[in-house]
Structures are given as structure tokens and as C-alpha cells.
Amino acid sequence: MKTIPNTASFSDVKSFASTLYFDVIEVDIGFELWHDESYKGGFPSLAALIETLNVFISLDEDARAEALAAAKRRVQEAMEQAQQRHNSLNTLLAGATEAAIMQDGNVIGLCRSIQRAGLTIEVAGELTAEGAPVNLCSFRLSRSVKNLKAAQFTSLYSPRMHEGFLFYVK
């Protein structure tokens, strides 16, 4: 933990204080500590000012450590949620095979699906920030050899899940 040594000069103390966005002013009776336009106290000696600034430094470092720990927790939770979604998607698509995605009799893409040929899948045109599908369209699936060959040269549609709903994105 960084602290201001008791032997620090006034210019060093002023420099340390500025890193915490404080201003130190030398006055007739000692020193004043300001934060923006807010008066934080008067100090008769440089040692008293240093002691107070060391408290603020400690509080600032504690706040930064807490913020870092909270950020790490949020990242870990997001990773765990992504892993859960991935696992549930893999479970849902166990045994899935490739299928050509058809629109008006033409092959427009390829996906892995458990749906039988002739049935439809939902394809999202967009996703919200939370991953919810927007502008859903239904497309028929085909597993004919001819259509599967044609689908090899098209876009791959990836499966996604949102709140238990399976859909695909391009």
C-alpha cells in the first residue's frame, strides 16, 4: 500500500494529493485541504495533513480493490452463464444432423438440427443486447443429397438459445 512518508516535502505532499484530486493550499495557520470546491479541513502541521491524506489513499486503494473484485465476479458469472447456455444447447442438439435451409425452394444456408426434413426452424434477423431474437422468420429444412451439397457453399446458421427458445442466426 502506498503512503506518503512523514518526511515528505510540501511539494511531494501536494503532488500526492493531486493524484487523489485534492488541492493543498498553504495558509498562515498551516494547510487547507480542498476537493473541487469542497473544504475538507485545516491542518496546523504538514504531519497532520500527511496523516489525513494517507487515510484517503488507503480508502481509494480499498475502493479500487473492491471494484476490481466486483468486475472479476461479474466476468466469472457471465462465463458461467455462457457455459450453462452452451451445455443446454449441446444437450438439446444431441444427435443433430446437417440440414439445408430452404426459402421459396432455394437453398439459403446450412445448419445442424434435430428437426425432420420438411419441418421448419426459426431464424433471427437480429439479436438484442441481451441475446433475444428479433425479426424471426420460419424456414423449411431439407436433407436431400442435392440440397445438402448446394448448402455446403452457403452461409452456416448457428444455433442459439434464449430463455429456453431455440433459434438460429446467420
N, C-alpha and C positions, 0 to 999 in steps of 0.2 A: 504494500500500500504506500503510495507516495504521500509525503507530508512535507510541509515547509519546515526546515530546520530553524531552531531558535536563534541561530547565529546569522540568519539571512539578512541581507541589507534591505533597506526600504524599497529600492528599485526591484529587487528579486521578489519581495512580497507583493508589490504592485503587479508584477508580471504574472505570478501565480494566480492572483485574484482575477486578473483579466481572463484567464482560461476558464474560469467559472462564471464569467460575465458580471463580475463585480468591479466597481471602481473604488479605489482607495484614495482618499484626499488627506493631505497633511494640513492640520489646522493648528491654531495657537495652543490648544489644550491637549493635543495628541493627534489622533487619526479618526477619520469617519469612514464607514463602510456603506456603500450605496449599491443597489441593484436597480438598474434603469433609473427611475425617479423615486424609488422607494428607499428610504433611510433605514439601514439595518443596525446602526449603533455607533456609539462613540467609544474610543479606546484611549486610555491615558498613556499606554505604552505600546511599543511595537510587539512585545512579547504577548500581550493580551490580544492584540489583533491577530497574530500568528496562531494562537490557540483557537480562536473562533474560526479562522479560515480553515484550519486543519479539520475541524468538525464538519464544515461544509464539504471539504474534499472527500472525507470519509462517507458522508451521505451521498454525494454524487457517484462515487465508485460503487456503493451498495446498490443504488438505483440502476446503474448500468449493468451490474451483475444480475440483478433481478430481471431486467428487460431481456438480457441475453438468454437467461434460463427460460423465460416465458416464450421467447421466439423458438428456442430449441424444442420445447414441449409442443408448440403448435406444428412445427415441421414433423415431429415424430407422430403426432396424432393424424396429420394429413397422410403420412406414409402408411400408417396402419389402416386407415380408411381405404386408401387406394389398393392396398394388398387384399383387404376384405372384398372389395368390388371385383378385383381380378380373380380371386378364388371362387366367388359365387358365379362369375361369368364362365370360368373354366368348368365348373360343375354343371352349369346349365347347358353348356355346349359339348359335353362329353359325348363322343360318338358322332359329332357333326361332320358332314362331308361338304365338299365344294359344290356350289350351285351357281348357275348363270342367272344373273338378274335381268329380267326382260321388261321392256317398255314398248308397248304397241308392236309387239312381235320382233323387236330388235334387241340384241344383247347390248346392255349398257355397263355391265360390271360383273364382278365375281365376289362371292362371299362364302363363308363357311356357315352352314345352317343345319338344324335338325328337322326343319320343315320338309314335308314331302314335296315332290315336284308338283307344280300346278297350284300350290298354295302361295300365300303372299308373305312378304316381310315389310316392316316399316322402316323407311329411310328418312333421316332428319336432314333438312336443308341447312340448318344452323343449330348451334348449341348456345344456351345461356351461359353466363359466368359460372353458375352452379352445376353445369353439365346437363341441364334438362333439354330435351329435344324440342326444336321449333320447326314449323313448316314440314310436318310429317307427310310422306307420300307412301302409298302401298304399291309394291312391285311384285309381279309374279316370278316364281322361281322355275328354272328348268334344269334338268340333269341329263338332257340328251347329249350324246357324244359331240354332235355338231356344235351345239350351243356352248358346251364347256370348252371346246377348242377355241371358238371365237372369243370367249370370255378371257382367255389367257392373255390377250392383247389389250385388255381394257383396265379400268380402274379397279382396285381392290377395295371393297367396302368392309370396314372394321366393325365388329360388334361392340356395343356399349350397353351399359345398364344404368338406369336412373330410377330409384325408388321401386325396384323390382320389375321395371318395364324394359324389355329387350328391344333394341332398335339398332340400326346400322348408320354409319357415317362414311362419306366418301373420303 
